Amino acid sequence: MQIVLAMLVGATTLAKTAPPPRVAPERVREAIEFGRSAGEARLAQYEIKTAETWLVNCDTAFLRIAQLAASMQRSEKTLIESEVPDAFAANEVHVYVHARFQAAARNLPNIDYVMLARPTGGGRLETVLPRSLDRFVRQVPPDPSYFGPARIAKSVRAAFPPQALVAGGHVRIVFEGGAIETVPLDEALVARIK
């Protein structure tokens, strides 16, 4: 019995740590071509919400690859499909939550956690926990008119399966100290995400 239980626990651990699949090769090629011809504005991360002292945005494998292709082109190099790193081509959505500079704010918020909720039918929502979560401290970019000390805050980057980011769902942000904000995901926003 103990051996079977140990095998099940080991199998569960392996399943949880399995890397996400890469996007299809044709999608990688399409993203490379898009990155070579798109302007900077079309290569920006997808804005989900900008509040007074924090913001949420996201990217996808398509956008990460396009950004890499554009960056290499500016360096007079060409990105080829076989050179796209797995971290860029992983079929997952990265959701970023950062503090946003506000000169009048005494303290900028520190972000502790982020999760998604998606509709499952019958008016119910299912909570989707991130596949991976990175917490990091970053310097919050100030307003160009600000002349004062640098401000820092804790940010979060969370990876989710693409099907978790759907209209009718929401992003739930947990701030240090326990405050929670919920950001709805509408059809117009989700339709913009490639």
C-alpha positions as CSV (number, residue, x, y, z in Angstrom):
1,M,0.0,0.0,0.0
2,Q,2.8,2.4,0.9
3,I,4.6,1.7,-2.4
4,V,1.4,2.3,-4.4
5,L,0.8,5.6,-2.5
6,A,4.4,6.7,-3.1
7,M,4.1,5.9,-6.8
8,L,0.8,7.9,-7.0
9,V,2.4,10.9,-5.2
10,G,5.4,10.7,-7.5
11,A,3.2,10.6,-10.6
12,T,1.2,13.5,-9.4
13,T,4.4,15.5,-8.9
14,L,5.7,14.7,-12.4
15,A,2.4,15.7,-14.0
16,K,2.4,19.0,-12.2
17,T,5.9,19.9,-13.3
18,A,5.5,18.8,-16.9
19,P,6.3,21.8,-19.2
20,P,3.5,23.2,-21.3
21,P,3.4,22.2,-24.9
22,R,4.9,24.5,-27.6
23,V,2.5,26.3,-30.0
24,A,2.1,24.7,-33.4
25,P,5.0,25.4,-35.9
26,E,2.7,27.3,-38.3
27,R,1.7,29.6,-35.4
28,V,5.4,30.2,-34.6
29,R,6.0,31.1,-38.3
30,E,3.0,33.4,-38.3
31,A,4.2,35.2,-35.2
32,I,7.7,35.6,-36.6
33,E,6.3,37.2,-39.8
34,F,3.9,39.4,-37.7
35,G,6.8,40.6,-35.6
36,R,8.9,41.5,-38.6
37,S,6.3,43.8,-40.0
38,A,4.2,45.1,-37.0
39,G,4.9,48.4,-35.4
40,E,5.7,48.9,-31.8
41,A,2.1,49.7,-30.8
42,R,0.9,46.4,-32.2
43,L,3.6,44.5,-30.2
44,A,2.7,46.0,-26.8
45,Q,1.3,43.6,-24.1
46,Y,-2.4,43.3,-23.9
47,E,-3.8,45.8,-21.3
48,I,-6.4,44.2,-19.1
49,K,-6.8,47.0,-16.6
50,T,-5.0,50.2,-15.5
51,A,-6.1,51.4,-12.1
52,E,-4.8,54.3,-10.1
53,T,-1.8,52.5,-8.5
54,W,-1.6,49.2,-10.3
55,L,-2.1,47.6,-13.7
56,V,-2.7,44.2,-15.2
57,N,-1.6,43.1,-18.6
58,C,-0.8,39.8,-20.4
59,D,1.0,38.2,-23.3
60,T,0.7,35.0,-25.3
61,A,3.2,32.8,-27.1
62,F,2.3,34.5,-30.3
63,L,3.0,38.0,-28.9
64,R,6.3,36.8,-27.2
65,I,7.6,35.3,-30.4
66,A,6.5,38.4,-32.4
67,Q,8.3,40.7,-29.9
68,L,11.5,38.6,-30.1
69,A,11.4,38.6,-34.0
70,A,11.0,42.4,-33.9
71,S,13.8,42.8,-31.4
72,M,16.2,40.7,-33.5
73,Q,15.2,42.5,-36.7
74,R,16.2,45.8,-35.0
75,S,19.6,44.2,-34.3
76,E,19.8,43.3,-38.0
77,K,19.3,39.6,-37.2
78,T,16.7,37.2,-38.4
79,L,14.8,34.9,-36.1
80,I,14.2,31.4,-37.5
81,E,11.6,29.0,-36.2
82,S,14.1,26.4,-34.8
83,E,15.8,29.1,-32.7
84,V,12.6,30.2,-30.8
85,P,13.2,29.3,-27.1
86,D,10.7,27.1,-25.4
87,A,10.0,29.8,-22.9
88,F,8.7,32.0,-25.7
89,A,6.8,29.3,-27.5
90,A,5.2,27.7,-24.5
91,N,1.4,27.6,-25.1
92,E,0.4,29.6,-22.1
93,V,-0.8,33.1,-21.3
94,H,1.4,35.2,-18.9
95,V,-0.5,37.6,-16.7
96,Y,1.5,40.4,-15.2
97,V,0.4,42.5,-12.2
98,H,2.5,45.6,-11.3
99,A,2.3,48.6,-9.2
100,R,1.8,51.8,-11.2
101,F,3.5,55.0,-10.4
102,Q,1.5,57.6,-8.6
103,A,3.4,60.5,-7.1
104,A,0.6,61.3,-4.6
105,A,0.5,57.7,-3.3
106,R,2.4,57.2,0.0
107,N,2.9,53.5,-0.6
108,L,2.7,51.6,-3.8
109,P,0.8,48.2,-3.6
110,N,2.8,45.0,-3.4
111,I,1.2,42.2,-5.4
112,D,1.1,38.8,-3.7
113,Y,-0.9,36.4,-6.0
114,V,-3.1,36.3,-9.1
115,M,-5.6,33.7,-10.3
116,L,-8.2,33.5,-13.0
117,A,-11.8,32.5,-12.9
118,R,-13.7,31.2,-15.9
119,P,-17.4,30.4,-16.4
120,T,-18.4,26.8,-16.3
121,G,-22.1,27.2,-17.1
122,G,-25.1,27.8,-15.0
123,G,-23.7,31.1,-13.8
124,R,-20.9,29.4,-12.0
125,L,-17.2,30.2,-12.1
126,E,-14.2,27.9,-11.8
127,T,-11.0,29.1,-10.2
128,V,-7.9,28.5,-12.3
129,L,-4.6,28.6,-10.3
130,P,-1.4,29.5,-12.2
131,R,0.8,26.8,-13.6
132,S,3.7,28.8,-12.3
133,L,4.1,32.1,-10.4
134,D,7.0,34.4,-10.2
135,R,7.3,37.1,-7.6
136,F,9.8,39.8,-8.2
137,V,10.7,43.3,-7.1
138,R,10.9,46.0,-9.8
139,Q,11.4,49.7,-10.0
140,V,8.1,51.3,-10.9
141,P,8.6,53.6,-13.9
142,P,7.8,57.2,-12.8
143,D,5.9,59.8,-14.6
144,P,8.4,61.8,-16.8
145,S,7.6,65.0,-14.7
146,Y,8.6,63.3,-11.4
147,F,11.9,64.2,-9.9
148,G,12.3,62.2,-6.8
149,P,13.6,58.9,-5.4
150,A,12.9,55.6,-7.3
151,R,9.9,53.7,-6.1
152,I,9.9,49.9,-5.9
153,A,7.1,47.4,-5.4
154,K,6.6,43.6,-5.6
155,S,5.1,42.3,-8.9
156,V,3.8,39.0,-10.1
157,R,4.0,37.1,-13.3
158,A,1.7,34.0,-13.5
159,A,1.3,31.5,-16.3
160,F,-2.0,30.0,-17.3
161,P,-3.3,27.7,-20.0
162,P,-4.8,29.8,-22.8
163,Q,-8.3,28.4,-22.4
164,A,-8.4,29.9,-18.9
165,L,-8.6,33.5,-20.2
166,V,-12.2,33.7,-21.4
167,A,-14.9,36.3,-21.7
168,G,-17.2,36.2,-18.7
169,G,-14.4,35.3,-16.4
170,H,-12.2,37.5,-14.4
171,V,-8.7,38.1,-13.0
172,R,-8.5,38.0,-9.2
173,I,-5.5,39.9,-7.7
174,V,-4.4,39.4,-4.1
175,F,-2.4,42.3,-2.6
176,E,0.1,42.0,0.2
177,G,-2.0,42.5,3.4
178,G,-5.0,40.6,2.0
179,A,-6.9,43.1,-0.1
180,I,-8.5,41.5,-3.3
181,E,-9.4,43.2,-6.6
182,T,-11.5,41.5,-9.3
183,V,-11.1,42.5,-12.9
184,P,-13.8,41.2,-15.4
185,L,-12.8,39.9,-18.7
186,D,-15.1,41.0,-21.5
187,E,-15.5,39.8,-25.1
188,A,-13.9,42.9,-26.6
189,L,-10.7,42.4,-24.5
190,V,-10.5,38.6,-25.1
191,A,-11.0,39.1,-28.9
192,R,-7.9,41.4,-29.1
193,I,-5.6,38.7,-27.7
194,K,-3.8,36.7,-30.3
